[in-house]
Amino acid sequence: MGIFTYTHEQYNYERLLPEAMYVDILQSFEKMQAMGLAQLRDYQPDQVFYFYCNFMMGLEDYEEAYRLLVVAEHVIQPDGKNFKACTLYLNYLQDYWTRKKNHAKAIEYAEKIIQLYENLQTDDPEFAWRSRFWRGFSKLSIADLMDAAGKTEGVERFADEGYRLIKLESPGNHCNIWIAEYDALRSISPSR
């Protein structure tokens, strides 16, 4: 993973062109698969995949991003520390299927985000708020996708539930609201 860190930093400091980073990601991903992804659990693969997927989505190479996202979805299991990465993987997959006009598959991924947060029980008020936000955002997404698919039954219920969850106050630091909204908006492309 030292090589990943080095190339990532070179790219961040604009010492590596996007084209070279693209090639490096593809080569690194192939090497990771050849080694066996299970061997990488000690090296924060959720962060590596997060960068890789985010990079591909930024380049609008949705097919390559999809290939990485499918692997990430099956390799990275939520452990309480990587919920942000897992959420964004699922949200990117939802976006991929929305772009393909496969509303049923996109709804399936919005439902996976809801389940991800419903399955976690915590006393942390900030995480509880983030959980409400993402469940609400996903319910709003489902309402939008149902409407786009021409299914009107249940749209209003999902929209009302989504707005209700999102509007709940964040405890303490209101920066959490902005961070969650930024994550959500970053995962939505203007081309929809």
C-alpha positions, 0 to 999 in steps of 0.5 A, spaced: 500 500 500 506 504 500 505 504 492 498 507 493 500 512 498 506 515 494 502 515 487 496 518 491 500 523 494 504 525 487 497 526 484 494 530 489 500 535 489 499 535 481 506 531 480 502 526 476 497 527 470 490 524 471 492 520 465 498 516 469 493 516 475 488 512 471 493 507 468 496 506 475 489 505 478 488 500 473 494 496 474 494 497 481 487 494 481 489 488 477 495 487 482 490 487 488 486 482 484 491 477 483 494 477 490 487 476 493 483 482 495 482 478 502 490 479 503 489 486 503 484 487 509 490 490 514 491 495 509 485 499 509 482 497 502 476 501 503 480 508 503 484 505 497 477 503 493 474 510 495 479 514 492 479 509 486 472 509 485 471 517 486 477 518 481 473 514 476 467 517 477 470 524 477 473 522 470 466 520 468 468 513 466 462 510 469 463 503 466 470 502 470 468 505 476 462 500 476 467 495 475 471 497 481 464 499 485 462 491 484 468 489 487 468 494 493 461 492 495 463 485 496 470 486 499 469 491 504 464 489 509 461 495 514 465 495 520 463 501 524 469 505 522 468 505 514 460 507 514 462 513 509 466 509 504 460 503 504 455 509 503 458 512 498 460 505 494 452 504 494 450 511 492 455 511 487 452 504 484 445 507 485 447 513 481 450 508 476 444 504 475 440 511 475 444 513 469 442 506 465 435 508 467 434 501 471 430 504 476 429 498 479 436 496 480 437 504 483 432 503 488 435 496 490 441 500 492 438 506 495 434 500 500 441 497 501 443 504 504 437 504 508 438 497 511 446 499 512 444 504 517 438 501 520 442 495 522 447 499 526 445 500 533 449 506 536 449 511 542 453 516 538 449 522 537 453 524 531 452 518 527 445 517 529 444 523 526 448 521 519 444 515 519 437 519 519 440 523 514 442 518 509 436 514 510 432 520 509 436 522 503 435 515 500 428 515 501 427 521 497 431 518 492 427 512 492 421 517 491 424 520 485 426 514 482 419 511 483 416 517 479 421 517 474 419 510 473 412 512 472 410 509 479 406 514 483 403 509 488 408 510 495 412 516 492 408 521 497 410 516 503 417 515 501 418 523 500 414 525 506 419 520 510 425 522 507 423 529 508 422 528 516 428 524 517 433 529 514 429 535 517 431 532 524 436 537 528 443 535 528 446 534 535 452 539 537 456 541 531 452 543 525 458 542 521 455 534 520 449 537 516 454 540 511 459 534 511 453 529 510 450 534 505 456 535 501 457 527 501 450 526 498 451 532 493 457 530 491 455 523 489 449 526 485 451 528 478 448 534 474 447 530 468 441 527 471 
